[in-house]
Amino acid sequence: MNQQRNIVIIGCGAGGGTAAQFARKTDRKASITVFEQGAYPQYSKCGLPYVISGRIPNSTDLIEFSEEWFNKAAITLMLHTTVEEIDGVNKVVKANQGNKSIEQPYSSLIIATGAHPSVPPIRHLPTEKHEVEGVFCLRTLDDANRIIDALTKKTYATIVGAGLIGMEMADCLHSRGMKVTIVEALPQIVSTVLDKDMSQPIQDALKDKIDLFTNHFATSIDQQKGKITHLTISNGETGEEQKIKTDLLIIATGTTPETVLAERLGCTLGKTGGIKINEKAETSIPDVYGVGDCTEYHDFVTKRSILTGLGSIVVRQGITAGINAAGGSYTLPPGVLLTSTSEFFGMEIASVGPTSQHLDDAQSIGGKFTGSSLPEYVPGGKPITMKILIDKKDGCVLGAQAVGSNAALRINTMACAILNRMTVESLRKLETAYAPPIAPTLDVTTLVCDVVAMKYNRMKRSL
Ligand SMILES: Cc1cc2nc3c(=O)[nH]c(=O)nc-3n(C[C@H](O)[C@H](O)[C@H](O)COP(=O)(O)OP(=O)(O)OC[C@H]3O[C@@H](n4cnc5c(N)ncnc54)[C@H](O)[C@@H]3O)c2cc1C
């Protein structure tokens, strides 16, 4: 008689929660236990900025799978329970729930412990011993609730980091009537997803809405009676310092994978510090899987190891680990495309594949095109700018960026092209849907390909 499979999952974020669901779909009889140190079952972190803006009325609306859901699926969910140790020899997970110690044997283990905020070296930040009111990171639902509680008494918000989360937070706090300043160490905003020539028009459009300091570092905070009053920033080129009036500081400078348990168990970590996993989401240790922000995977185009940090990828990894841990067979695509999108201050952006800074100049050529979402003769068309990068060697599409109307949908087409290694020559012939009130005869998606294909053909002829 087959023994019952015993699946244990550490972490009930998007990765762990999804793994639990797909493990259950794969094996109806397996024992599945999820340990979560926090107070909530699986919720959407991506929605946190919109709880803060008030667009989503309650923070608990973000809970995607409730405790009842887990009960009905016969998955044991233990909230407020921290896994302290994994005994890999005897295959037992040791956890604490308040004062209670729990030992849970496993036949398959899924580590989905996520990540914690990376905080740059800013002097006088709060520590465990030294409280400063008004300083926050945004990673959890509790963080969002704390920011909301603080908002009523605050006027001057400063955000350190102009990545996607920093920009989304800037918009949300601006929409709540706050005076917003953003400080970014790099010369541009959203540098992981857009080239400078694509992000510059956005920066220009934001001039009358927020104060933006690119090429500046946050160096220290001032406080009075335990409350933040100013952030000091330093110009990266001149070293000149200035103080920004601040009563709410949000640090949005990325994350570090949470790998302590995995490392102690002996899982191999990669160059990025994330747990190395393969296409089946397996770690270097048999029967132990890794999922989500605690892992590293490779980039489909550059083949480099990267921390992905995108919910869309985490969920796919969760599906893979859940199915495989439960005896099924499923594989991830051979690399991540980093397809992503965001919207702030009424501007939609999206991107897929590496940006120019992640590609060798000798390897790629690119081009841009700005068109309209509707035919020129239909009033109400919205501008859309697209840029694509192709491989000089064979003309295959490597990356694409879009700013404007339906950017995400257009980028999804590009994701399909990259995954299937389409050349710009074949993509420019893509037949897109046309009707005057909906879309133009030739979509920007193919018009940008025309620009780059012609450039590529000229280059080939001149060789
Ligand atoms: C504000 C914000 C906005 C975002 N927006 C987007 C977006 O628009 N699009 C997108 O694709 N991605 C977005 N992301 C990224 C996405 O949300 C994350 O990639 C994803 O949620 C990570 O899921 P995870 O399960 O790997 O990690 P987490 O959600 O961090 O889950 C890990 C869980 O493990 C638990 N845990 C850790 N250690 C232990 C332990 N020892 N014992 C028990 N439990 C433990 C933690 O409490 C945590 O709940 C956003 C993230 C944030 C913070």
The ligand as an SDF file (V2000), in Angstrom:
LIG
                    3D

 53 58  0  0  0  0  0  0  0  0999 V2000
    4.3330   46.7360   -2.3040 C   0  0  0  0  0  0  0  0  0  0  0  0
    4.5950   45.6420   -3.2810 C   0  0  0  0  0  0  0  0  0  0  0  0
    4.0470   45.7180   -4.5550 C   0  0  0  0  0  0  0  0  0  0  0  0
    4.2990   44.7110   -5.4840 C   0  0  0  0  0  0  0  0  0  0  0  0
    3.7440   44.8040   -6.7260 N   0  0  0  0  0  0  0  0  0  0  0  0
    3.9370   43.8060   -7.6240 C   0  0  0  0  0  0  0  0  0  0  0  0
    3.3010   43.8380   -8.8830 C   0  0  0  0  0  0  0  0  0  0  0  0
    2.5490   44.7870   -9.2060 O   0  0  0  0  0  0  0  0  0  0  0  0
    3.5270   42.8260   -9.7460 N   0  0  0  0  0  0  0  0  0  0  0  0
    4.3370   41.7520   -9.4250 C   0  0  0  0  0  0  0  0  0  0  0  0
    4.5100   40.8410  -10.2480 O   0  0  0  0  0  0  0  0  0  0  0  0
    4.9440   41.6900   -8.2090 N   0  0  0  0  0  0  0  0  0  0  0  0
    4.7570   42.6800   -7.3160 C   0  0  0  0  0  0  0  0  0  0  0  0
    5.3420   42.6110   -6.0830 N   0  0  0  0  0  0  0  0  0  0  0  0
    6.2130   41.4590   -5.7630 C   0  0  0  0  0  0  0  0  0  0  0  0
    5.4010   40.2630   -5.2650 C   0  0  0  0  0  0  0  0  0  0  0  0
    4.4090   40.6950   -4.3980 O   0  0  0  0  0  0  0  0  0  0  0  0
    6.3270   39.2840   -4.5890 C   0  0  0  0  0  0  0  0  0  0  0  0
    7.2410   38.8240   -5.5550 O   0  0  0  0  0  0  0  0  0  0  0  0
    5.5940   38.0940   -3.9890 C   0  0  0  0  0  0  0  0  0  0  0  0
    4.5430   38.4950   -3.1630 O   0  0  0  0  0  0  0  0  0  0  0  0
    6.5550   37.2350   -3.1970 C   0  0  0  0  0  0  0  0  0  0  0  0
    5.8960   36.1010   -2.7440 O   0  0  0  0  0  0  0  0  0  0  0  0
    6.6770   35.0240   -1.8510 P   0  0  0  0  0  0  0  0  0  0  0  0
    5.6650   33.9960   -1.4910 O   0  0  0  0  0  0  0  0  0  0  0  0
    7.9180   34.5980   -2.5050 O   0  0  0  0  0  0  0  0  0  0  0  0
    7.1510   35.8430   -0.5740 O   0  0  0  0  0  0  0  0  0  0  0  0
    6.2980   36.4820    0.6220 P   0  0  0  0  0  0  0  0  0  0  0  0
    5.0070   37.0120    0.1180 O   0  0  0  0  0  0  0  0  0  0  0  0
    7.2190   37.3870    1.3300 O   0  0  0  0  0  0  0  0  0  0  0  0
    5.9380   35.2320    1.5190 O   0  0  0  0  0  0  0  0  0  0  0  0
    6.8870   34.6080    2.3370 C   0  0  0  0  0  0  0  0  0  0  0  0
    6.1730   34.2460    3.6060 C   0  0  0  0  0  0  0  0  0  0  0  0
    7.0130   33.3920    4.3710 O   0  0  0  0  0  0  0  0  0  0  0  0
    6.8070   33.6850    5.7410 C   0  0  0  0  0  0  0  0  0  0  0  0
    7.9830   33.1740    6.4690 N   0  0  0  0  0  0  0  0  0  0  0  0
    9.2830   33.5510    6.3000 C   0  0  0  0  0  0  0  0  0  0  0  0
   10.0770   32.8580    7.1370 N   0  0  0  0  0  0  0  0  0  0  0  0
    9.2720   32.0290    7.8530 C   0  0  0  0  0  0  0  0  0  0  0  0
    9.5050   31.0790    8.8800 C   0  0  0  0  0  0  0  0  0  0  0  0
   10.7400   30.8200    9.3490 N   0  0  0  0  0  0  0  0  0  0  0  0
    8.4360   30.4060    9.3940 N   0  0  0  0  0  0  0  0  0  0  0  0
    7.1800   30.6460    8.9300 C   0  0  0  0  0  0  0  0  0  0  0  0
    6.9050   31.5610    7.9690 N   0  0  0  0  0  0  0  0  0  0  0  0
    7.9300   32.2220    7.4370 C   0  0  0  0  0  0  0  0  0  0  0  0
    6.6670   35.1990    5.7640 C   0  0  0  0  0  0  0  0  0  0  0  0
    5.9810   35.6450    6.9290 O   0  0  0  0  0  0  0  0  0  0  0  0
    5.8720   35.4620    4.4840 C   0  0  0  0  0  0  0  0  0  0  0  0
    4.4950   35.5420    4.7030 O   0  0  0  0  0  0  0  0  0  0  0  0
    5.1060   43.5990   -5.1310 C   0  0  0  0  0  0  0  0  0  0  0  0
    5.6540   43.5140   -3.8360 C   0  0  0  0  0  0  0  0  0  0  0  0
    5.4000   44.5210   -2.9220 C   0  0  0  0  0  0  0  0  0  0  0  0
    6.0000   44.4310   -1.5370 C   0  0  0  0  0  0  0  0  0  0  0  0
  1  2  1  0
  2  3  1  0
  2 52  2  0
  3  4  2  0
  4  5  1  0
  4 50  1  0
  5  6  2  0
  6  7  1  0
  6 13  1  0
  7  8  2  0
  7  9  1  0
  9 10  1  0
 10 11  2  0
 10 12  1  0
 12 13  2  0
 13 14  1  0
 14 15  1  0
 14 50  1  0
 15 16  1  0
 16 17  1  0
 16 18  1  0
 18 19  1  0
 18 20  1  0
 20 21  1  0
 20 22  1  0
 22 23  1  0
 23 24  1  0
 24 25  2  0
 24 26  1  0
 24 27  1  0
 27 28  1  0
 28 29  2  0
 28 30  1  0
 28 31  1  0
 31 32  1  0
 32 33  1  0
 33 34  1  0
 33 48  1  0
 34 35  1  0
 35 36  1  0
 35 46  1  0
 36 37  1  0
 36 45  1  0
 37 38  2  0
 38 39  1  0
 39 40  1  0
 39 45  2  0
 40 41  1  0
 40 42  2  0
 42 43  1  0
 43 44  2  0
 44 45  1  0
 46 47  1  0
 46 48  1  0
 48 49  1  0
 50 51  2  0
 51 52  1  0
 52 53  1  0
M  END
$$$$
